Amino acid sequence: MALLADIEKAFLQLVVDQSDRNYVRFLWLKRYAEDFDQSDIKIVRLKRVAFGVVASPFLLNAVVCRHLHKNCNEFTDQIARDFYADNLCTGVRDDASALRLFETYLRHVP
């Protein structure tokens, strides 16, 4: 039996530490015109990890692994093996095994 899961908006759930936000900033042009000046440029700092940034998959993987290893059990071991980016693709032999895996999850949810 195949079990699939996806973390919804995974990258946007990762908060960039306040002290690191200057490293994830970009320029936003408020108004484009031939006579634009400095006041038309706005500096934007990201508070969340953005999808598409080269380091984003690494950061997501590090956070997921940290949480899985912090709460180590049968459920988290299986997830850690079968997780890629924000997707889980795993399986069990039968309905009883799926139910047992789910019950293990429920015992460890805060």
MMTF fields as JSON, N, C-alpha, C and O atoms, coordinates in Angstrom:
{
  "mmtfVersion": "1.0.0",
  "mmtfProducer": "UNKNOWN",
  "numBonds": 439,
  "numAtoms": 440,
  "numGroups": 110,
  "numChains": 1,
  "numModels": 1,
  "chainsPerModel": [1],
  "groupsPerChain": [110],
  "chainIdList": ["A"],
  "bondAtomList": [4, 2, 8, 6, 12, 10, 16, 14, 20, 18, 24, 22, 28, 26, 32, 30, 36, 34, 40, 38, 44, 42, 48, 46, 52, 50, 56, 54, 60, 58, 64, 62, 68, 66, 72, 70, 76, 74, 80, 78, 84, 82, 88, 86, 92, 90, 96, 94, 100, 98, 104, 102, 108, 106, 112, 110, 116, 114, 120, 118, 124, 122, 128, 126, 132, 130, 136, 134, 140, 138, 144, 142, 148, 146, 152, 150, 156, 154, 160, 158, 164, 162, 168, 166, 172, 170, 176, 174, 180, 178, 184, 182, 188, 186, 192, 190, 196, 194, 200, 198, 204, 202, 208, 206, 212, 210, 216, 214, 220, 218, 224, 222, 228, 226, 232, 230, 236, 234, 240, 238, 244, 242, 248, 246, 252, 250, 256, 254, 260, 258, 264, 262, 268, 266, 272, 270, 276, 274, 280, 278, 284, 282, 288, 286, 292, 290, 296, 294, 300, 298, 304, 302, 308, 306, 312, 310, 316, 314, 320, 318, 324, 322, 328, 326, 332, 330, 336, 334, 340, 338, 344, 342, 348, 346, 352, 350, 356, 354, 360, 358, 364, 362, 368, 366, 372, 370, 376, 374, 380, 378, 384, 382, 388, 386, 392, 390, 396, 394, 400, 398, 404, 402, 408, 406, 412, 410, 416, 414, 420, 418, 424, 422, 428, 426, 432, 430, 436, 434],
  "bondOrderList": [1, 1, 1, 1, 1, 1, 1, 1, 1, 1, 1, 1, 1, 1, 1, 1, 1, 1, 1, 1, 1, 1, 1, 1, 1, 1, 1, 1, 1, 1, 1, 1, 1, 1, 1, 1, 1, 1, 1, 1, 1, 1, 1, 1, 1, 1, 1, 1, 1, 1, 1, 1, 1, 1, 1, 1, 1, 1, 1, 1, 1, 1, 1, 1, 1, 1, 1, 1, 1, 1, 1, 1, 1, 1, 1, 1, 1, 1, 1, 1, 1, 1, 1, 1, 1, 1, 1, 1, 1, 1, 1, 1, 1, 1, 1, 1, 1, 1, 1, 1, 1, 1, 1, 1, 1, 1, 1, 1, 1],
  "groupList": [{"groupName": "MET", "atomNameList": ["N", "CA", "C", "O"], "elementList": ["N", "C", "C", "O"], "formalChargeList": [0, 0, 0, 0], "bondAtomList": [1, 0, 2, 1, 3, 2], "bondOrderList": [1, 1, 2], "singleLetterCode": "M", "chemCompType": "L-PEPTIDE LINKING"}, {"groupName": "ALA", "atomNameList": ["N", "CA", "C", "O"], "elementList": ["N", "C", "C", "O"], "formalChargeList": [0, 0, 0, 0], "bondAtomList": [1, 0, 2, 1, 3, 2], "bondOrderList": [1, 1, 2], "singleLetterCode": "A", "chemCompType": "L-PEPTIDE LINKING"}, {"groupName": "LEU", "atomNameList": ["N", "CA", "C", "O"], "elementList": ["N", "C", "C", "O"], "formalChargeList": [0, 0, 0, 0], "bondAtomList": [1, 0, 2, 1, 3, 2], "bondOrderList": [1, 1, 2], "singleLetterCode": "L", "chemCompType": "L-PEPTIDE LINKING"}, {"groupName": "ASP", "atomNameList": ["N", "CA", "C", "O"], "elementList": ["N", "C", "C", "O"], "formalChargeList": [0, 0, 0, 0], "bondAtomList": [1, 0, 2, 1, 3, 2], "bondOrderList": [1, 1, 2], "singleLetterCode": "D", "chemCompType": "L-PEPTIDE LINKING"}, {"groupName": "ILE", "atomNameList": ["N", "CA", "C", "O"], "elementList": ["N", "C", "C", "O"], "formalChargeList": [0, 0, 0, 0], "bondAtomList": [1, 0, 2, 1, 3, 2], "bondOrderList": [1, 1, 2], "singleLetterCode": "I", "chemCompType": "L-PEPTIDE LINKING"}, {"groupName": "GLU", "atomNameList": ["N", "CA", "C", "O"], "elementList": ["N", "C", "C", "O"], "formalChargeList": [0, 0, 0, 0], "bondAtomList": [1, 0, 2, 1, 3, 2], "bondOrderList": [1, 1, 2], "singleLetterCode": "E", "chemCompType": "L-PEPTIDE LINKING"}, {"groupName": "LYS", "atomNameList": ["N", "CA", "C", "O"], "elementList": ["N", "C", "C", "O"], "formalChargeList": [0, 0, 0, 0], "bondAtomList": [1, 0, 2, 1, 3, 2], "bondOrderList": [1, 1, 2], "singleLetterCode": "K", "chemCompType": "L-PEPTIDE LINKING"}, {"groupName": "PHE", "atomNameList": ["N", "CA", "C", "O"], "elementList": ["N", "C", "C", "O"], "formalChargeList": [0, 0, 0, 0], "bondAtomList": [1, 0, 2, 1, 3, 2], "bondOrderList": [1, 1, 2], "singleLetterCode": "F", "chemCompType": "L-PEPTIDE LINKING"}, {"groupName": "GLN", "atomNameList": ["N", "CA", "C", "O"], "elementList": ["N", "C", "C", "O"], "formalChargeList": [0, 0, 0, 0], "bondAtomList": [1, 0, 2, 1, 3, 2], "bondOrderList": [1, 1, 2], "singleLetterCode": "Q", "chemCompType": "L-PEPTIDE LINKING"}, {"groupName": "VAL", "atomNameList": ["N", "CA", "C", "O"], "elementList": ["N", "C", "C", "O"], "formalChargeList": [0, 0, 0, 0], "bondAtomList": [1, 0, 2, 1, 3, 2], "bondOrderList": [1, 1, 2], "singleLetterCode": "V", "chemCompType": "L-PEPTIDE LINKING"}, {"groupName": "SER", "atomNameList": ["N", "CA", "C", "O"], "elementList": ["N", "C", "C", "O"], "formalChargeList": [0, 0, 0, 0], "bondAtomList": [1, 0, 2, 1, 3, 2], "bondOrderList": [1, 1, 2], "singleLetterCode": "S", "chemCompType": "L-PEPTIDE LINKING"}, {"groupName": "ARG", "atomNameList": ["N", "CA", "C", "O"], "elementList": ["N", "C", "C", "O"], "formalChargeList": [0, 0, 0, 0], "bondAtomList": [1, 0, 2, 1, 3, 2], "bondOrderList": [1, 1, 2], "singleLetterCode": "R", "chemCompType": "L-PEPTIDE LINKING"}, {"groupName": "ASN", "atomNameList": ["N", "CA", "C", "O"], "elementList": ["N", "C", "C", "O"], "formalChargeList": [0, 0, 0, 0], "bondAtomList": [1, 0, 2, 1, 3, 2], "bondOrderList": [1, 1, 2], "singleLetterCode": "N", "chemCompType": "L-PEPTIDE LINKING"}, {"groupName": "TYR", "atomNameList": ["N", "CA", "C", "O"], "elementList": ["N", "C", "C", "O"], "formalChargeList": [0, 0, 0, 0], "bondAtomList": [1, 0, 2, 1, 3, 2], "bondOrderList": [1, 1, 2], "singleLetterCode": "Y", "chemCompType": "L-PEPTIDE LINKING"}, {"groupName": "TRP", "atomNameList": ["N", "CA", "C", "O"], "elementList": ["N", "C", "C", "O"], "formalChargeList": [0, 0, 0, 0], "bondAtomList": [1, 0, 2, 1, 3, 2], "bondOrderList": [1, 1, 2], "singleLetterCode": "W", "chemCompType": "L-PEPTIDE LINKING"}, {"groupName": "GLY", "atomNameList": ["N", "CA", "C", "O"], "elementList": ["N", "C", "C", "O"], "formalChargeList": [0, 0, 0, 0], "bondAtomList": [1, 0, 2, 1, 3, 2], "bondOrderList": [1, 1, 2], "singleLetterCode": "G", "chemCompType": "PEPTIDE LINKING"}, {"groupName": "PRO", "atomNameList": ["N", "CA", "C", "O"], "elementList": ["N", "C", "C", "O"], "formalChargeList": [0, 0, 0, 0], "bondAtomList": [1, 0, 2, 1, 3, 2], "bondOrderList": [1, 1, 2], "singleLetterCode": "P", "chemCompType": "L-PEPTIDE LINKING"}, {"groupName": "CYS", "atomNameList": ["N", "CA", "C", "O"], "elementList": ["N", "C", "C", "O"], "formalChargeList": [0, 0, 0, 0], "bondAtomList": [1, 0, 2, 1, 3, 2], "bondOrderList": [1, 1, 2], "singleLetterCode": "C", "chemCompType": "L-PEPTIDE LINKING"}, {"groupName": "HIS", "atomNameList": ["N", "CA", "C", "O"], "elementList": ["N", "C", "C", "O"], "formalChargeList": [0, 0, 0, 0], "bondAtomList": [1, 0, 2, 1, 3, 2], "bondOrderList": [1, 1, 2], "singleLetterCode": "H", "chemCompType": "L-PEPTIDE LINKING"}, {"groupName": "THR", "atomNameList": ["N", "CA", "C", "O"], "elementList": ["N", "C", "C", "O"], "formalChargeList": [0, 0, 0, 0], "bondAtomList": [1, 0, 2, 1, 3, 2], "bondOrderList": [1, 1, 2], "singleLetterCode": "T", "chemCompType": "L-PEPTIDE LINKING"}],
  "groupTypeList": [0, 1, 2, 2, 1, 3, 4, 5, 6, 1, 7, 2, 8, 2, 9, 9, 3, 8, 10, 3, 11, 12, 13, 9, 11, 7, 2, 14, 2, 6, 11, 13, 1, 5, 3, 7, 3, 8, 10, 3, 4, 6, 4, 9, 11, 2, 6, 11, 9, 1, 7, 15, 9, 9, 1, 10, 16, 7, 2, 2, 12, 1, 9, 9, 17, 11, 18, 2, 18, 6, 12, 17, 12, 5, 7, 19, 3, 8, 4, 1, 11, 3, 7, 13, 1, 3, 12, 2, 17, 19, 15, 9, 11, 3, 3, 1, 10, 1, 2, 11, 2, 7, 5, 19, 13, 2, 11, 18, 9, 16],
  "groupIdList": [1, 2, 3, 4, 5, 6, 7, 8, 9, 10, 11, 12, 13, 14, 15, 16, 17, 18, 19, 20, 21, 22, 23, 24, 25, 26, 27, 28, 29, 30, 31, 32, 33, 34, 35, 36, 37, 38, 39, 40, 41, 42, 43, 44, 45, 46, 47, 48, 49, 50, 51, 52, 53, 54, 55, 56, 57, 58, 59, 60, 61, 62, 63, 64, 65, 66, 67, 68, 69, 70, 71, 72, 73, 74, 75, 76, 77, 78, 79, 80, 81, 82, 83, 84, 85, 86, 87, 88, 89, 90, 91, 92, 93, 94, 95, 96, 97, 98, 99, 100, 101, 102, 103, 104, 105, 106, 107, 108, 109, 110],
  "secStructList": [7, 3, 3, 3, 3, 3, 7, 6, 6, 6, 4, 4, 4, 1, 5, 7, 7, 4, 4, 4, 4, 4, 4, 1, 3, 3, 3, 3, 3, 1, 7, 7, 7, 6, 6, 7, 7, 4, 4, 4, 3, 3, 3, 3, 3, 7, 1, 5, 7, 7, 6, 6, 7, 6, 6, 2, 2, 2, 2, 2, 2, 2, 2, 2, 2, 2, 2, 2, 2, 2, 6, 7, 1, 2, 2, 2, 2, 2, 2, 2, 2, 6, 3, 3, 6, 6, 3, 3, 3, 3, 3, 7, 1, 1, 2, 2, 2, 2, 2, 2, 2, 2, 2, 2, 2, 2, 2, 2, 7, 7],
  "xCoordList": [0.852, 0.0, 0.897, 1.768, 0.671, 1.464, 0.875, -0.343, 1.754, 1.356, 2.094, 3.322, 1.339, 1.911, 1.498, 0.384, 2.402, 2.101, 2.931, 3.955, 2.472, 3.154, 3.021, 1.943, 4.111, 4.046, 3.562, 4.232, 2.405, 1.825, 2.664, 2.98, 3.018, 3.806, 5.027, 5.288, 5.754, 6.844, 7.882, 8.263, 8.344, 9.4, 8.916, 9.668, 7.666, 7.127, 6.872, 6.604, 6.951, 6.783, 8.097, 8.114, 9.187, 10.494, 10.78, 10.828, 10.964, 11.232, 12.739, 13.532, 13.109, 14.515, 14.795, 14.067, 15.832, 16.197, 16.411, 16.937, 15.995, 16.1, 17.52, 17.695, 18.51, 19.9, 20.391, 21.426, 19.662, 20.076, 19.29, 19.575, 18.33, 17.446, 18.146, 17.666, 19.255, 19.988, 20.633, 21.02, 20.752, 21.364, 20.343, 20.716, 19.075, 18.027, 17.164, 15.98, 17.791, 17.078, 17.241, 18.147, 16.361, 16.415, 15.855, 15.216, 16.103, 15.615, 14.287, 14.119, 13.351, 12.045, 11.87, 11.991, 11.588, 11.375, 9.885, 9.053, 9.556, 8.157, 7.498, 6.313, 8.269, 7.729, 8.818, 9.94, 8.482, 9.474, 9.171, 8.072, 10.141, 10.058, 11.492, 12.419, 11.666, 13.014, 13.614, 14.835, 12.761, 13.261, 13.221, 13.169, 13.246, 13.174, 14.416, 15.494, 14.231, 15.355, 15.404, 14.671, 16.267, 16.502, 15.226, 15.08, 14.319, 13.085, 12.159, 11.234, 12.392, 11.591, 12.097, 11.476, 13.206, 13.782, 13.533, 13.814, 13.002, 12.722, 13.529, 13.594, 14.142, 14.869, 13.906, 13.328, 13.745, 12.842, 13.669, 14.549, 13.374, 14.047, 13.027, 11.916, 13.417, 12.514, 12.481, 13.51, 11.301, 11.134, 10.985, 11.127, 10.702, 10.5, 11.47, 11.976, 11.725, 12.588, 11.802, 10.674, 12.385, 11.703, 11.937, 13.041, 10.894, 11.016, 11.84, 11.64, 12.755, 13.533, 14.927, 15.762, 15.196, 16.544, 17.391, 16.92, 18.616, 19.476, 19.56, 19.543, 19.649, 19.827, 18.515, 18.556, 17.371, 16.084, 15.861, 15.452, 16.108, 15.915, 16.805, 16.375, 18.039, 18.933, 18.378, 18.379, 17.905, 17.361, 16.126, 15.972, 15.247, 14.057, 14.436, 13.894, 15.362, 15.799, 16.431, 16.186, 17.229, 17.874, 16.842, 16.975, 15.818, 14.778, 13.966, 13.706, 13.566, 12.783, 13.594, 13.078, 14.85, 15.705, 15.895, 15.867, 16.083, 16.258, 15.041, 15.176, 13.856, 12.639, 12.404, 11.949, 12.709, 12.533, 13.502, 13.114, 14.753, 15.744, 15.539, 15.923, 14.935, 14.658, 13.582, 13.584, 12.672, 11.56, 11.648, 10.708, 12.76, 13.047, 12.136, 12.037, 11.47, 10.662, 10.45, 10.998, 9.667, 9.438, 8.865, 9.268, 7.946, 7.297, 8.297, 8.379, 9.042, 9.981, 11.129, 11.643, 11.54, 12.582, 12.132, 12.894, 10.891, 10.379, 10.235, 10.562, 9.754, 9.597, 10.958, 11.105, 11.939, 13.275, 13.858, 14.526, 13.606, 14.119, 13.417, 14.034, 12.145, 11.316, 10.867, 9.88, 11.581, 11.223, 12.149, 13.357, 11.592, 12.388, 11.795, 10.619, 12.595, 12.138, 10.938, 11.079, 9.761, 8.576, 7.581, 6.401, 8.064, 7.191, 7.581, 8.76, 6.567, 6.761, 6.173, 5.016, 6.953, 6.486, 6.992, 8.155, 6.111, 6.497, 5.432, 4.496, 5.573, 4.591, 4.669, 5.663, 3.61, 3.516, 2.89, 2.339, 2.976, 2.506, 0.979, 0.427, 0.305, -1.143, -1.817, -1.153, -3.143, -3.921, -3.538, -3.474, -3.285, -2.932, -1.622, -1.495, -0.66, 0.616, 0.428, 1.054, -0.433, -0.716, -1.362, -1.005, -2.312, -2.978, -1.982, -2.025, -1.089, -0.077, 0.866, 1.226, 1.255, 2.127, 1.418, 2.02, 0.148, -0.637, -0.804, -0.707, -1.048, -1.189, 0.129, 0.123, 1.253, 2.562, 2.699, 3.193, 2.257, 2.28, 1.445, 1.896, 0.233, -0.669, -0.092, -0.308, 0.632, 1.232, 2.323, 2.654, 2.883, 4.016, 3.696, 4.586, 2.448, 2.039, 1.797, 1.043, 2.428, 2.238, 0.842, 0.53],
  "yCoordList": [-1.171, 0.0, 1.232, 1.384, 2.096, 3.32, 4.414, 4.564, 5.169, 6.307, 7.534, 7.54, 8.572, 9.794, 10.978, 11.023, 11.935, 13.159, 14.299, 14.085, 15.5, 16.695, 17.77, 17.959, 18.47, 19.59, 20.802, 21.263, 21.312, 22.442, 23.698, 24.064, 24.349, 25.586, 25.444, 26.297, 24.366, 23.99, 25.09, 25.394, 25.686, 26.687, 27.914, 28.508, 28.286, 29.473, 29.239, 30.189, 27.999, 27.716, 27.858, 27.773, 28.073, 28.25, 29.737, 30.489, 30.148, 31.55, 31.803, 31.032, 32.879, 33.3, 34.071, 35.006, 33.69, 34.359, 35.856, 36.255, 36.658, 38.117, 38.552, 39.455, 37.926, 38.333, 37.952, 38.449, 37.077, 36.642, 37.307, 37.055, 38.128, 38.691, 39.655, 39.869, 40.232, 41.106, 40.317, 40.894, 39.008, 38.174, 37.685, 37.11, 37.904, 37.51, 38.726, 38.788, 39.668, 40.883, 41.121, 40.585, 41.92, 42.253, 43.652, 44.226, 44.177, 45.51, 45.391, 44.541, 46.25, 46.295, 47.673, 48.693, 47.689, 48.946, 49.28, 48.607, 50.333, 50.709, 51.234, 51.0, 51.938, 52.592, 52.608, 53.045, 52.13, 52.17, 53.355, 53.488, 54.173, 55.299, 55.694, 55.39, 56.356, 56.763, 57.75, 57.862, 58.459, 59.456, 58.943, 59.739, 57.613, 57.11, 57.52, 57.723, 57.635, 57.998, 57.043, 56.056, 57.353, 56.496, 56.221, 55.134, 57.153, 56.963, 55.921, 55.444, 55.562, 54.535, 53.124, 52.144, 53.021, 51.72, 51.424, 52.243, 50.241, 49.817, 48.548, 47.657, 48.459, 47.262, 46.391, 46.835, 45.144, 44.206, 43.09, 42.515, 42.793, 41.69, 40.573, 40.817, 39.36, 38.228, 37.76, 37.737, 37.391, 36.827, 35.313, 34.63, 34.801, 33.359, 32.871, 33.656, 31.57, 30.978, 30.948, 30.456, 31.461, 31.562, 30.319, 29.777, 29.879, 28.79, 29.296, 30.418, 28.474, 28.855, 29.362, 29.477, 29.666, 30.07, 28.798, 27.772, 28.863, 27.674, 26.94, 25.709, 27.653, 27.021, 26.534, 25.813, 26.893, 26.559, 25.06, 24.684, 24.187, 22.752, 22.228, 21.393, 22.715, 22.314, 22.741, 21.957, 23.984, 24.486, 23.701, 23.368, 23.406, 22.622, 21.233, 20.749, 20.596, 19.257, 19.262, 18.354, 20.261, 20.341, 20.481, 19.854, 21.299, 21.497, 20.216, 19.81, 19.582, 18.342, 17.263, 16.592, 17.091, 16.075, 16.358, 15.439, 17.603, 17.957, 17.557, 16.971, 17.865, 17.521, 16.013, 15.492, 15.319, 13.869, 13.185, 12.251, 13.633, 13.012, 13.406, 12.668, 14.566, 15.013, 14.143, 13.957, 13.616, 12.8, 11.4, 10.935, 10.738, 9.473, 8.344, 8.086, 7.675, 6.482, 5.752, 6.161, 4.685, 3.902, 4.766, 4.639, 5.622, 6.486, 7.465, 7.577, 8.16, 9.157, 8.503, 9.084, 7.302, 6.589, 6.287, 6.467, 5.828, 5.508, 6.769, 6.77, 7.827, 9.082, 9.618, 10.059, 9.584, 10.093, 9.35, 9.952, 8.07, 7.275, 7.62, 7.579, 7.957, 8.058, 9.482, 9.68, 10.46, 11.859, 12.48, 12.245, 13.269, 14.011, 15.406, 15.556, 16.426, 17.827, 17.953, 17.788, 18.241, 18.369, 17.234, 17.355, 16.129, 15.016, 13.733, 13.41, 13.013, 11.694, 10.672, 10.788, 9.684, 8.573, 7.305, 6.931, 6.656, 5.472, 4.405, 4.595, 3.308, 2.243, 1.249, 1.164, 0.513, -0.561, -1.768, -1.655, -2.915, -4.153, -4.282, -4.825, -3.787, -4.0, -2.91, -2.031, -2.981, -1.989, -1.945, -0.869, -3.095, -3.148, -2.403, -1.7, -2.556, -1.847, -0.345, 0.437, 0.062, 1.49, 2.058, 3.15, 1.323, 1.768, 1.849, 2.796, 0.868, 0.865, 2.068, 2.712, 2.356, 3.509, 4.805, 5.691, 4.915, 6.106, 6.239, 7.347, 5.163, 5.203, 5.61, 6.317, 5.165, 5.592, 7.097, 7.779, 7.612, 9.059, 9.785, 10.773, 9.302, 9.969, 10.013, 10.982, 8.974, 8.958, 9.999, 10.372, 10.472, 11.396, 12.815, 13.663, 13.075, 14.433, 15.231, 14.796, 16.391, 17.197, 17.728, 18.421],
  "zCoordList": [0.0, 0.0, 0.0, 0.857, -0.963, -1.077, -0.195, -0.097, 0.44, 1.27, 0.759, 0.675, 0.418, -0.124, 0.728, 1.249, 0.865, 1.616, 1.05, 0.401, 1.308, 0.826, 1.903, 2.467, 2.184, 3.129, 2.347, 1.423, 2.721, 2.005, 2.216, 3.348, 1.116, 1.142, 2.055, 2.904, 1.865, 2.769, 2.949, 4.079, 1.867, 1.988, 2.754, 3.525, 2.539, 3.216, 4.704, 5.439, 5.15, 6.57, 7.342, 8.57, 6.622, 7.256, 7.439, 6.466, 8.661, 8.969, 8.919, 9.461, 8.269, 8.236, 9.519, 9.853, 10.232, 11.468, 11.21, 10.171, 12.17, 12.054, 11.678, 10.859, 12.261, 12.008, 10.607, 10.165, 9.905, 8.565, 7.44, 6.269, 7.753, 6.727, 5.771, 4.659, 6.177, 5.249, 4.115, 3.099, 4.282, 3.247, 2.229, 1.206, 2.493, 1.55, 1.231, 1.564, 0.59, 0.214, -1.283, -1.921, -1.815, -3.224, -3.438, -2.556, -4.603, -4.943, -5.678, -6.553, -5.31, -5.957, -6.574, -5.895, -7.851, -8.541, -8.453, -9.061, -7.688, -7.465, -8.729, -8.969, -9.526, -10.711, -11.769, -11.514, -12.953, -14.024, -14.94, -15.478, -15.091, -16.023, -16.359, -15.608, -17.466, -17.854, -16.866, -16.754, -16.155, -15.204, -13.753, -12.816, -13.573, -12.194, -11.407, -11.966, -10.104, -9.235, -8.043, -7.99, -7.104, -5.938, -5.151, -4.592, -5.093, -4.321, -4.953, -4.296, -6.214, -6.88, -6.583, -6.993, -5.881, -5.556, -4.078, -3.202, -3.832, -2.463, -2.18, -3.027, -1.003, -0.597, 0.21, 1.203, -0.235, 0.421, 1.055, 0.415, 2.321, 3.02, 3.244, 3.714, 2.904, 3.066, 4.516, 5.193, 4.985, 6.322, 6.267, 7.281, 5.096, 4.885, 3.823, 3.021, 3.825, 2.808, 1.499, 1.46, 0.449, -0.842, -1.689, -1.723, -2.365, -3.325, -4.514, -4.979, -4.996, -6.164, -5.838, -6.735, -4.58, -4.182, -4.088, -3.597, -4.55, -4.62, -3.285, -3.267, -2.183, -0.872, -0.253, 0.745, -0.797, -0.172, 0.054, 1.153, -0.928, -0.67, 0.458, 1.254, 0.525, 1.61, 2.965, 3.915, 3.055, 4.318, 4.741, 5.916, 3.791, 4.102, 4.59, 5.583, 3.895, 4.289, 5.678, 6.473, 5.972, 7.286, 8.405, 9.455, 8.181, 9.194, 9.384, 10.517, 8.284, 8.377, 9.09, 9.984, 8.707, 9.353, 10.841, 11.659, 11.181, 12.599, 13.412, 14.486, 12.912, 13.644, 13.698, 14.716, 12.62, 12.608, 13.57, 14.272, 13.614, 14.49, 15.951, 16.859, 16.17, 17.533, 18.18, 19.397, 17.379, 17.867, 17.273, 16.628, 17.486, 16.831, 17.32, 18.519, 16.369, 16.643, 15.321, 14.297, 15.329, 14.109, 12.979, 11.822, 13.322, 12.337, 11.714, 10.491, 12.544, 12.018, 11.257, 10.301, 11.664, 10.922, 9.499, 8.55, 9.354, 8.019, 7.181, 5.994, 7.785, 7.048, 6.6, 5.46, 7.48, 7.146, 5.937, 5.097, 5.857, 4.724, 3.414, 2.35, 3.487, 2.288, 1.968, 1.259, 2.481, 2.273, 1.241, 1.267, 0.335, -0.639, -0.75, -1.081, -0.478, -0.475, 0.447, 1.659, -0.093, 0.762, 0.514, 0.841, -0.066, -0.42, 0.29, 0.43, 0.733, 1.325, 0.373, -0.03, 0.016, -0.803, -0.13, -0.279, 0.605, 1.365, 1.162, 0.386, 1.846, 1.716, 2.85, 3.571, 2.985, 3.976, 3.293, 2.197, 3.94, 3.324, 3.28, 2.323, 4.31, 4.372, 5.201, 5.751, 5.282, 6.023, 7.497, 8.093, 8.077, 9.504, 9.763, 10.765, 8.871, 9.019, 8.868, 9.584, 7.937, 7.755, 9.007, 9.45, 9.584, 10.806, 11.964, 12.749, 12.076, 13.136, 12.982, 13.968, 11.758, 11.497, 11.872, 12.48, 11.513, 11.848, 13.357, 13.885, 14.047, 15.508, 16.177, 17.185, 15.618, 16.116, 15.961, 16.858, 14.816, 14.581, 15.627, 16.207, 15.87, 16.811, 18.232, 18.96, 18.62, 19.97, 20.141, 21.266, 19.039, 19.121, 18.667, 18.606, 18.353, 17.972, 19.244, 20.114, 19.359, 20.579, 20.706, 21.675]
}
